[in-house]
Structure formats: C-alpha cells, structure tokens
Amino acid sequence: MQTRRHMLRKMVAAAGAMLATTPLCRAATFRQYYGARWIYHPARAYYYTTYYYLPSPQATTYSYHYCIYYPAQPRYIYYYNPVTQAYWGRFEVGSTGEAQYSLLEPQDRKQDLKQIPEQAFPKPGRMPMIPGTSDEVRMDSPPDANLPAEPQADR
C-alpha cells in the first residue's frame, strides 16, 4: 500500500509539473487536494482519506495529513498529522460560510482523540492555512458529500 501511495504521489506531481509548464494551464496546478475515496479501517472503526498539499507554490513534493471520519460521531471530520502523530483540528460536516473548522491549540493536540476533551475544541472558524505555508493560502474544505454511513471494507 505504501508503494502504491508513493507511485500515486509521483504521478500527481508529474501531472502537475506538466500542467505548470503550459501557459494556459498554469493556474490548474494542484496546490492541495483530497483523496478520491474514504477507506474503512476495521480495527479502529473509522474511515479515512488523505489531504495532500504543497506547503509553498515552489514545493515539488506533496506533504499529507489524514482526514478521519467516525460514523459514531457523524458531525465531524478530524485532521491527523502523521509526522507529529496528533489530531490537530476538526471540520464540522455540513457547515457553510466561515464557521467550519476548530483548530486545536498546540498543547491540546494528542495522538489519541479520546485524550482531547470536547471543551478543547474552540468555536468553529475559517479553514486554517495550508500547513507550513508562508503565503497564507487557506485549506480547502474536505469532501463531506460522500461520507459513508456504515462500515464497508470495500468502499
């Protein structure tokens, strides 16, 4: 699976590089995107997809975080950073406008969601900046239109 993900990243980067070299398509490069589907993790009873991003317009390698959706908590999509191994915020499913995302304070970010008390999540605000960005580009909202309702291993 790791090899597949690595190949996919290379293919997307190559496609982005080709688009960037065509003057008419320069704006069509992918600065950020989400995985195409939700994958069920039966041992943990959640679905996940991947959020890929370039921390700067000049970056050539995508970084990624996981978006985790618990059917038992259908109101939220949680963001998990695999490098720091911590949850760092959540998106409110079905939200519109500017009240969409609760960004945890650094001291409240934990490896296990059960270690984060509900009151640690602030009132939702705008989507945060792309992680590590210096040009202040906000993250796109996650794909919540096709969220799974029941566990299905082959989704």
C-alpha positions as CSV (number, residue, x, y, z in Angstrom):
1,M,0.0,0.0,0.0
2,Q,2.9,2.4,0.8
3,T,4.4,1.8,-2.6
4,R,1.1,2.5,-4.3
5,R,0.7,5.7,-2.4
6,H,4.3,6.7,-3.3
7,M,3.6,6.0,-7.0
8,L,0.4,8.0,-6.9
9,R,2.2,11.0,-5.4
10,K,4.8,10.8,-8.2
11,M,2.2,10.6,-10.9
12,V,0.3,13.5,-9.5
13,A,3.5,15.6,-9.1
14,A,4.4,14.8,-12.7
15,A,1.0,15.7,-14.0
16,G,1.2,19.0,-12.0
17,A,4.6,19.7,-13.5
18,M,3.3,19.2,-17.0
19,L,0.4,21.5,-16.4
20,A,2.6,24.1,-14.8
21,T,4.8,24.3,-18.0
22,T,1.8,25.0,-20.2
23,P,1.0,28.8,-20.1
24,L,-2.8,28.3,-20.4
25,C,-2.9,25.7,-17.6
26,R,-0.5,27.3,-15.1
27,A,-3.5,28.1,-12.8
28,A,-4.7,24.5,-13.0
29,T,-1.8,23.0,-10.9
30,F,-2.9,21.2,-7.8
31,R,-1.7,23.0,-4.6
32,Q,-4.0,20.9,-2.5
33,Y,-6.4,18.0,-2.9
34,Y,-8.2,15.2,-1.1
35,G,-8.1,11.5,-1.8
36,A,-10.8,10.3,-4.1
37,R,-12.5,7.9,-1.6
38,W,-13.0,7.1,2.0
39,I,-11.3,3.9,3.2
40,Y,-12.6,1.9,6.1
41,H,-10.2,0.9,8.9
42,P,-12.0,-2.0,10.6
43,A,-9.7,-2.3,13.6
44,R,-10.4,1.4,14.6
45,A,-13.9,1.7,13.3
46,Y,-13.3,4.8,11.2
47,Y,-12.9,5.9,7.6
48,Y,-10.1,8.0,6.4
49,T,-8.9,9.8,3.3
50,T,-5.8,11.8,2.7
51,Y,-5.3,15.5,2.4
52,Y,-2.3,16.3,0.1
53,Y,-0.8,19.7,-0.1
54,L,2.2,21.7,-1.3
55,P,3.4,23.9,1.6
56,S,4.6,26.5,-0.9
57,P,4.0,27.3,-4.6
58,Q,7.6,26.3,-5.3
59,A,7.4,22.9,-3.5
60,T,7.6,19.9,-5.7
61,T,6.8,17.2,-3.2
62,Y,3.4,16.8,-1.5
63,S,3.0,16.5,2.2
64,Y,-0.1,14.9,3.6
65,H,-2.4,14.6,6.6
66,Y,-5.2,12.2,7.2
67,C,-8.9,13.1,7.5
68,I,-10.6,10.7,9.8
69,Y,-14.4,10.2,10.0
70,Y,-16.0,8.2,12.7
71,P,-19.6,7.1,11.8
72,A,-20.3,7.1,15.5
73,Q,-19.5,10.8,15.5
74,P,-21.1,11.9,12.2
75,R,-20.9,15.6,12.9
76,Y,-17.1,15.9,12.4
77,I,-14.1,15.1,10.2
78,Y,-10.9,15.1,12.3
79,Y,-7.5,16.0,10.9
80,Y,-4.5,13.9,11.9
81,N,-0.8,14.8,11.3
82,P,1.2,11.6,10.7
83,V,4.5,13.3,11.4
84,T,3.6,14.7,14.8
85,Q,1.2,11.8,15.4
86,A,-1.5,14.1,16.7
87,Y,-5.0,15.2,15.9
88,W,-4.9,19.0,15.3
89,G,-8.4,20.0,14.5
90,R,-11.8,19.1,13.1
91,F,-14.2,20.1,10.3
92,E,-17.9,20.4,11.1
93,V,-19.8,18.3,8.5
94,G,-22.4,20.2,6.6
95,S,-21.1,23.6,7.7
96,T,-21.1,26.5,5.3
97,G,-19.7,30.0,5.4
98,E,-16.8,30.8,7.7
99,A,-17.7,28.7,10.7
100,Q,-16.3,25.4,9.6
101,Y,-13.1,24.4,11.4
102,S,-12.0,24.1,15.0
103,L,-8.2,24.4,15.3
104,L,-6.8,23.0,18.5
105,E,-4.1,24.9,20.5
106,P,-0.8,23.1,20.3
107,Q,-1.0,21.9,23.9
108,D,-4.4,20.2,23.2
109,R,-3.2,18.2,20.2
110,K,-3.0,14.5,21.1
111,Q,-2.2,11.1,19.5
112,D,-5.5,9.7,20.8
113,L,-8.7,11.5,20.1
114,K,-10.1,10.2,23.5
115,Q,-7.4,12.3,25.2
116,I,-8.8,15.5,23.8
117,P,-11.7,16.9,25.9
118,E,-14.7,18.4,24.0
119,Q,-14.1,21.8,25.5
120,A,-10.6,21.9,24.0
121,F,-12.1,22.4,20.5
122,P,-12.8,26.1,20.0
123,K,-15.8,27.6,18.3
124,P,-15.5,26.8,14.6
125,G,-14.0,29.5,12.3
126,R,-12.4,29.7,8.9
127,M,-10.5,26.8,7.4
128,P,-6.8,27.1,8.6
129,M,-3.9,27.9,6.4
130,I,-2.3,25.1,4.4
131,P,0.1,23.5,7.0
132,G,3.6,25.1,6.8
133,T,2.6,27.7,4.3
134,S,4.2,31.1,4.1
135,D,1.9,32.6,1.6
136,E,-1.3,32.3,3.7
137,V,-3.4,30.1,1.4
138,R,-6.3,28.5,3.2
139,M,-7.1,24.8,3.1
140,D,-10.0,23.7,1.0
141,S,-12.9,22.1,2.9
142,P,-12.9,18.2,2.9
143,P,-15.2,16.2,0.7
144,D,-18.1,15.6,3.0
145,A,-20.7,15.0,0.3
146,N,-20.0,11.2,0.1
147,L,-19.4,10.3,3.7
148,P,-20.1,6.7,4.4
149,A,-22.8,5.9,6.9
150,E,-22.0,2.3,7.7
151,P,-18.8,0.3,7.8
152,Q,-17.9,-1.3,4.4
153,A,-14.5,-2.7,3.9
154,D,-14.5,-2.3,0.1
155,R,-15.7,1.3,-0.3
